[in-house]
Amino acid sequence: MSNSKCSRLEGRVAVVTGGASGIGLASVRRFADEGAHVVIGDLDPVSGEAAAAEVNGTFIRTDVTNADDVAAMFKKAKDTYGSVDIAFNNAGISPPDDDSILETGIDAWRRVQEVNLTSVYLCCKEVIPIMLEQGKGSIINTASFVATMAAATSQISYTASKGGVLAMSRELGVQFARSGIRVNALSPGPVNTPLLIELFASDPERAARRLVHIPMGRFGEADELAAAVAFLASDDSSFITASNFLVDGGISGAYVTPL
């Protein structure tokens, strides 16, 4: 998005976890396009550094399940740019060993909970004191439409983790509503990202089974989610907090889809 349509985020500082790929990377680009300074927290130094260079931002190698790493990431963001106005806590995994509850072992369960849910807890715990001091901030936590809907093709720990993200975001949004901090959960429908492509490449039947339930008849694009993230980060959403912001092509509103 080279020719910027607006600069809603001019001079603001945005921290994005999982910012080296998928929805995170699209959001990094969108934030920069709207004038923000962007800090990328990710495990992958190659694509992380490349993304930071592209937007003239800062990359910090971060294991989001490690409290010290998360604290260091937000400290570096504040030390470098003077504030943290936006936290997009987006890092997540969807590994193949997270399947039906009948197949999923305890180690697979715990790993997904750590990366998808505990990381959001750690990020919020670190950034909220910074935002309280500033008297303002917007936190966007990546949940999923599966926090609202159930599937017979289960990824049990993923679904449970995203339900946790949704409930935690709602609670934080209410708790800090009078402190100038907004907290919302972004709930994407199935999005055309490396994570989804990888999941379905080995199983086209599984992909087709999901696609039939989306009224729009297609998966979302990362740029479309990034547009929603930028809206939630900006003052355009100033009266929105503690919300489940569904960007799902109508999937959560559908009983049967168009022919």
Sine and cosine of phi, psi and omega as CSV:
sin_phi,cos_phi,sin_psi,cos_psi,sin_omega,cos_omega
0.00,0.00,0.97,0.24,-0.18,-0.98
-0.97,0.24,-0.64,0.77,0.00,-1.00
-1.00,-0.07,0.97,-0.26,-0.12,-0.99
-0.91,0.42,0.75,-0.66,0.02,-1.00
-1.00,0.06,-0.46,0.89,-0.01,-1.00
-0.44,-0.90,0.26,-0.97,0.01,-1.00
-0.78,-0.63,0.82,0.58,-0.04,-1.00
-0.88,0.47,-0.43,0.90,-0.13,-0.99
-0.94,-0.34,0.37,0.93,-0.05,-1.00
-0.79,0.62,0.85,-0.52,0.08,-1.00
0.98,0.19,-0.06,1.00,0.01,-1.00
-0.99,0.12,0.33,-0.94,-0.05,-1.00
-0.91,-0.41,0.84,-0.55,-0.04,-1.00
-0.88,-0.47,0.76,-0.64,0.11,-0.99
-0.96,-0.28,0.79,-0.61,-0.04,-1.00
-0.83,-0.56,0.88,-0.47,0.11,-0.99
-1.00,-0.01,0.53,-0.85,-0.12,-0.99
0.91,0.41,0.54,0.84,-0.12,-0.99
-0.99,0.10,0.06,1.00,-0.07,-1.00
-1.00,-0.06,-0.12,0.99,-0.01,-1.00
-0.39,-0.92,0.22,-0.97,0.15,-0.99
0.86,0.51,-0.65,-0.76,-0.02,-1.00
-0.88,0.48,-0.59,0.81,0.02,-1.00
-0.87,0.50,-0.75,0.66,-0.01,-1.00
-0.91,0.42,-0.68,0.73,0.04,-1.00
-0.87,0.50,-0.60,0.80,0.00,-1.00
-0.96,0.29,-0.61,0.79,0.09,-1.00
-0.83,0.56,-0.74,0.68,0.00,-1.00
-0.90,0.44,-0.67,0.74,-0.02,-1.00
-0.91,0.41,-0.70,0.72,0.04,-1.00
-0.84,0.54,-0.74,0.67,-0.01,-1.00
-0.89,0.46,-0.64,0.77,0.00,-1.00
-0.88,0.47,-0.49,0.87,0.00,-1.00
-0.99,-0.11,0.18,0.98,0.17,-0.98
0.98,-0.21,0.09,1.00,-0.05,-1.00
-0.99,0.10,0.44,-0.90,0.25,-0.97
-1.00,0.09,0.76,-0.65,-0.12,-0.99
-0.89,-0.45,0.74,-0.68,0.11,-0.99
-0.92,-0.39,0.82,-0.58,-0.05,-1.00
-0.96,-0.28,0.85,-0.52,0.12,-0.99
-0.96,-0.28,0.87,-0.50,-0.04,-1.00
-0.38,-0.93,0.34,-0.94,0.04,-1.00
-0.99,0.16,-0.45,0.89,-0.13,-0.99
-1.00,0.01,0.97,-0.23,-0.08,-1.00
-0.94,0.35,-0.47,0.88,-0.05,-1.00
-0.94,0.35,-0.85,0.53,0.00,-1.00
-0.95,0.30,-0.47,0.88,0.05,-1.00
-0.90,0.43,-0.74,0.67,0.04,-1.00
-0.90,0.44,-0.64,0.77,0.00,-1.00
-0.90,0.45,-0.69,0.72,0.01,-1.00
-0.90,0.44,-0.68,0.74,0.01,-1.00
-0.89,0.45,-0.67,0.75,0.01,-1.00
-0.89,0.45,-0.64,0.77,-0.03,-1.00
-0.88,0.48,-0.59,0.81,-0.07,-1.00
-0.95,-0.32,0.20,0.98,-0.03,-1.00
0.83,0.56,0.67,0.74,-0.02,-1.00
-0.94,-0.35,-0.35,-0.94,-0.05,-1.00
-0.82,-0.57,0.74,-0.67,0.09,-1.00
-0.97,-0.25,0.71,-0.70,0.09,-1.00
-0.78,-0.63,0.89,-0.46,0.02,-1.00
-0.91,0.41,0.87,-0.49,-0.14,-0.99
-0.69,-0.72,0.80,-0.60,0.22,-0.98
-1.00,-0.04,0.96,-0.29,-0.13,-0.99
-0.93,0.38,-0.17,0.99,0.06,-1.00
-1.00,0.00,-0.04,1.00,-0.05,-1.00
-0.96,-0.29,0.90,-0.43,-0.09,-1.00
-0.85,0.52,-0.63,0.78,-0.01,-1.00
-0.92,0.39,-0.66,0.75,0.05,-1.00
-0.87,0.49,-0.71,0.70,-0.03,-1.00
-0.90,0.43,-0.69,0.72,0.03,-1.00
-0.88,0.48,-0.68,0.74,-0.01,-1.00
-0.91,0.42,-0.61,0.79,0.00,-1.00
-0.88,0.47,-0.75,0.66,-0.03,-1.00
-0.94,0.34,-0.57,0.82,0.05,-1.00
-0.90,0.44,-0.70,0.71,0.00,-1.00
-0.90,0.45,-0.65,0.76,0.02,-1.00
-0.87,0.49,-0.73,0.68,-0.03,-1.00
-0.93,0.37,-0.67,0.74,0.01,-1.00
-0.90,0.44,-0.61,0.80,-0.06,-1.00
-0.97,0.24,-0.69,0.72,-0.16,-0.99
-0.90,-0.43,-0.13,0.99,0.11,-0.99
1.00,-0.09,-0.23,0.97,0.02,-1.00
-0.32,-0.95,0.16,-0.99,0.23,-0.97
-0.74,-0.67,0.97,-0.25,-0.09,-1.00
-1.00,-0.06,-0.46,0.89,-0.09,-1.00
-0.70,-0.72,0.76,-0.65,0.14,-0.99
-0.84,-0.54,0.92,-0.40,0.08,-1.00
-0.97,-0.23,0.99,-0.11,-0.07,-1.00
-1.00,0.03,1.00,-0.06,-0.31,-0.95
-0.87,-0.50,-0.26,0.96,-0.09,-1.00
-0.86,0.51,0.67,-0.74,0.02,-1.00
-0.24,-0.97,0.33,-0.94,0.04,-1.00
-0.75,-0.66,0.38,-0.93,0.05,-1.00
-0.60,-0.80,0.95,0.31,-0.13,-0.99
-0.97,0.23,0.42,-0.91,-0.05,-1.00
-0.90,0.43,-0.40,0.92,-0.01,-1.00
-0.99,0.15,0.05,1.00,0.16,-0.99
-0.99,-0.16,0.96,-0.27,-0.19,-0.98
-0.67,-0.74,-0.61,-0.79,0.13,-0.99
-0.86,0.51,0.50,-0.87,0.05,-1.00
-0.85,0.53,-0.45,0.89,-0.01,-1.00
-0.94,0.33,-0.39,0.92,-0.05,-1.00
-0.96,-0.27,-0.37,0.93,-0.19,-0.98
-1.00,0.09,0.86,-0.52,0.00,-1.00
-0.98,0.18,0.25,-0.97,-0.07,-1.00
-0.90,0.44,-0.57,0.82,0.00,-1.00
-0.92,0.39,-0.67,0.74,0.05,-1.00
-0.90,0.45,-0.68,0.73,0.04,-1.00
-0.83,0.56,-0.78,0.63,-0.08,-1.00
-0.91,0.42,-0.64,0.77,-0.03,-1.00
-0.87,0.49,-0.71,0.70,0.00,-1.00
-0.91,0.41,-0.65,0.76,0.04,-1.00
-0.88,0.48,-0.67,0.74,0.00,-1.00
-0.88,0.48,-0.76,0.65,-0.09,-1.00
-0.96,0.26,-0.65,0.76,-0.14,-0.99
-1.00,0.03,-0.51,0.86,-0.10,-0.99
-0.91,-0.42,-0.78,0.62,-0.02,-1.00
-0.88,0.48,-0.58,0.81,0.01,-1.00
-0.88,0.47,-0.60,0.80,0.00,-1.00
-0.93,0.36,-0.64,0.76,0.11,-0.99
-0.84,0.54,-0.75,0.66,-0.03,-1.00
-0.89,0.45,-0.68,0.73,-0.01,-1.00
-0.90,0.43,-0.72,0.70,0.01,-1.00
-0.90,0.44,-0.66,0.75,0.00,-1.00
-0.87,0.50,-0.59,0.81,-0.02,-1.00
-0.99,0.14,-0.63,0.78,-0.15,-0.99
-1.00,0.09,-0.47,0.88,-0.06,-1.00
-0.88,0.47,-0.68,0.73,0.07,-1.00
-0.86,0.52,-0.61,0.79,0.04,-1.00
-0.89,0.45,-0.71,0.71,-0.03,-1.00
-0.94,0.35,-0.55,0.83,0.06,-1.00
-0.89,0.46,-0.65,0.76,0.02,-1.00
-0.90,0.44,-0.63,0.78,0.01,-1.00
-0.97,0.24,-0.46,0.89,-0.08,-1.00
0.99,0.13,0.20,0.98,0.03,-1.00
-0.27,-0.96,0.34,-0.94,0.07,-1.00
0.29,-0.96,0.38,-0.92,0.07,-1.00
-0.80,-0.60,0.82,-0.57,0.04,-1.00
-0.93,-0.36,0.77,-0.64,0.07,-1.00
-0.84,-0.54,0.87,-0.50,0.00,-1.00
-0.95,-0.32,0.75,-0.67,-0.03,-1.00
-0.99,0.17,0.94,-0.34,0.15,-0.99
-0.99,-0.15,-0.73,-0.68,0.00,-1.00
-0.11,-0.99,0.38,-0.93,0.11,-0.99
-0.88,0.47,-0.37,0.93,0.03,-1.00
-0.95,0.30,-0.14,0.99,0.15,-0.99
-0.97,0.25,-0.28,0.96,-0.05,-1.00
-0.95,-0.33,-0.53,0.85,-0.08,-1.00
-0.84,-0.55,0.41,-0.91,0.01,-1.00
-0.94,-0.35,0.43,-0.90,0.03,-1.00
-0.79,-0.61,0.60,-0.80,0.08,-1.00
-0.96,0.27,-0.33,0.94,0.11,-0.99
-1.00,-0.10,0.98,0.19,-0.23,-0.97
-0.98,0.18,0.56,-0.83,0.34,-0.94
-0.85,-0.52,1.00,0.00,-0.33,-0.95
-0.88,0.47,-0.68,0.73,-0.04,-1.00
-0.96,0.29,-0.63,0.78,0.06,-1.00
-0.85,0.53,-0.77,0.63,-0.01,-1.00
-0.86,0.51,-0.72,0.69,0.00,-1.00
-0.90,0.43,-0.64,0.77,-0.01,-1.00
-0.90,0.43,-0.65,0.76,-0.03,-1.00
-0.95,0.31,-0.53,0.85,0.14,-0.99
-0.88,0.47,-0.63,0.77,0.06,-1.00
-0.90,0.44,-0.68,0.74,0.02,-1.00
-0.87,0.49,-0.69,0.72,0.00,-1.00
-0.88,0.47,-0.75,0.66,-0.03,-1.00
-0.91,0.42,-0.65,0.76,0.01,-1.00
-0.91,0.41,-0.66,0.75,0.00,-1.00
-0.89,0.45,-0.66,0.75,0.02,-1.00
-0.87,0.49,-0.73,0.68,-0.02,-1.00
-0.89,0.46,-0.72,0.70,0.00,-1.00
-0.92,0.40,-0.61,0.79,0.02,-1.00
-0.87,0.50,-0.65,0.76,0.02,-1.00
-0.96,0.30,-0.71,0.71,-0.08,-1.00
-0.87,0.49,-0.63,0.78,-0.13,-0.99
-0.95,-0.31,0.27,0.96,-0.07,-1.00
-0.87,0.49,-0.52,0.85,-0.04,-1.00
-1.00,-0.08,0.14,0.99,0.02,-1.00
-0.96,-0.29,0.14,0.99,0.03,-1.00
0.99,0.11,0.10,0.99,-0.02,-1.00
-0.96,-0.28,0.81,-0.59,0.08,-1.00
-0.97,-0.25,0.67,-0.74,0.01,-1.00
-0.75,-0.66,0.86,-0.51,0.01,-1.00
-0.77,-0.64,0.47,-0.88,0.11,-0.99
-0.98,-0.19,0.81,-0.59,0.14,-0.99
-1.00,0.02,0.83,-0.56,0.01,-1.00
-0.90,-0.43,1.00,0.01,0.03,-1.00
-0.95,0.32,0.56,-0.83,0.29,-0.96
-0.98,0.22,-0.18,-0.98,0.03,-1.00
-0.88,0.48,0.81,-0.59,-0.08,-1.00
-0.87,-0.50,0.61,-0.79,-0.04,-1.00
-0.96,0.29,0.95,0.30,0.00,-1.00
-0.88,-0.47,0.22,-0.98,0.03,-1.00
-0.80,0.60,-0.58,0.81,0.00,-1.00
-0.88,0.48,-0.74,0.68,-0.01,-1.00
-0.94,0.34,-0.69,0.72,-0.02,-1.00
-0.86,0.52,-0.69,0.73,0.01,-1.00
-0.89,0.45,-0.68,0.74,-0.03,-1.00
-0.89,0.46,-0.61,0.79,-0.12,-0.99
-0.99,-0.13,-0.27,0.96,-0.04,-1.00
-0.83,0.56,-0.64,0.77,-0.05,-1.00
-0.99,0.16,-0.18,0.98,-0.13,-0.99
-0.54,-0.84,0.97,0.22,-0.02,-1.00
-0.85,0.53,-0.53,0.85,0.00,-1.00
-0.89,0.45,-0.63,0.78,0.02,-1.00
-0.91,0.42,-0.64,0.77,0.03,-1.00
-0.90,0.43,-0.72,0.70,-0.01,-1.00
-0.88,0.47,-0.61,0.79,0.00,-1.00
-0.89,0.45,-0.56,0.83,0.03,-1.00
-0.98,0.20,-0.66,0.75,-0.11,-0.99
-0.86,0.50,-0.56,0.83,-0.07,-1.00
-0.89,0.45,-0.36,0.93,-0.06,-1.00
-1.00,0.01,-0.06,1.00,-0.06,-1.00
-0.99,-0.11,0.91,-0.41,-0.04,-1.00
-0.79,0.62,-0.61,0.80,-0.01,-1.00
-0.96,0.29,-0.23,0.97,0.10,-1.00
0.98,0.22,0.28,0.96,0.02,-1.00
-0.45,-0.89,0.30,-0.95,0.13,-0.99
-0.98,0.20,0.37,-0.93,0.07,-1.00
-0.96,0.28,0.24,-0.97,0.08,-1.00
-0.94,-0.34,0.52,-0.86,-0.03,-1.00
-0.84,0.55,-0.61,0.80,0.02,-1.00
-0.88,0.48,-0.56,0.83,0.00,-1.00
-0.93,0.36,-0.59,0.81,0.07,-1.00
-0.95,0.33,-0.63,0.78,0.01,-1.00
-0.87,0.48,-0.58,0.81,0.04,-1.00
-0.90,0.44,-0.63,0.77,0.04,-1.00
-0.93,0.38,-0.64,0.77,0.02,-1.00
-0.89,0.46,-0.70,0.72,0.00,-1.00
-0.89,0.46,-0.61,0.79,0.06,-1.00
-0.88,0.47,-0.74,0.67,-0.01,-1.00
-0.91,0.41,-0.47,0.88,0.01,-1.00
-0.97,0.23,-0.41,0.91,-0.15,-0.99
-1.00,-0.07,0.17,-0.99,0.04,-1.00
-0.95,0.32,-0.18,0.98,0.08,-1.00
-0.89,0.46,-0.37,0.93,0.00,-1.00
-0.95,-0.32,0.52,0.85,-0.17,-0.99
-0.89,0.46,-0.33,0.94,0.02,-1.00
-0.96,-0.29,0.28,0.96,-0.01,-1.00
-0.93,-0.37,0.90,-0.43,0.13,-0.99
-0.49,-0.87,0.33,-0.95,-0.02,-1.00
0.85,0.53,0.47,0.88,-0.09,-1.00
-0.97,-0.23,0.39,-0.92,0.17,-0.99
-0.98,-0.19,0.99,-0.15,-0.12,-0.99
-1.00,-0.01,0.99,-0.10,-0.07,-1.00
-0.99,0.11,0.83,-0.56,0.08,-1.00
-0.80,-0.60,0.99,0.11,-0.31,-0.95
-0.69,-0.73,0.28,0.96,0.03,-1.00
0.90,0.43,0.30,0.95,0.03,-1.00
1.00,-0.02,0.03,1.00,-0.13,-0.99
-0.86,0.52,-0.63,0.77,-0.06,-1.00
-0.97,0.23,-0.19,0.98,0.02,-1.00
-0.98,-0.20,0.03,1.00,-0.18,-0.98
-0.99,-0.17,0.61,-0.80,0.21,-0.98
-0.97,-0.23,-0.87,0.50,0.21,-0.98
-0.86,-0.50,0.45,-0.89,-0.04,-1.00
-0.98,-0.18,0.32,-0.95,0.01,-1.00
-0.89,0.46,0.48,-0.88,0.06,-1.00
-0.99,0.17,0.00,0.00,0.00,0.00
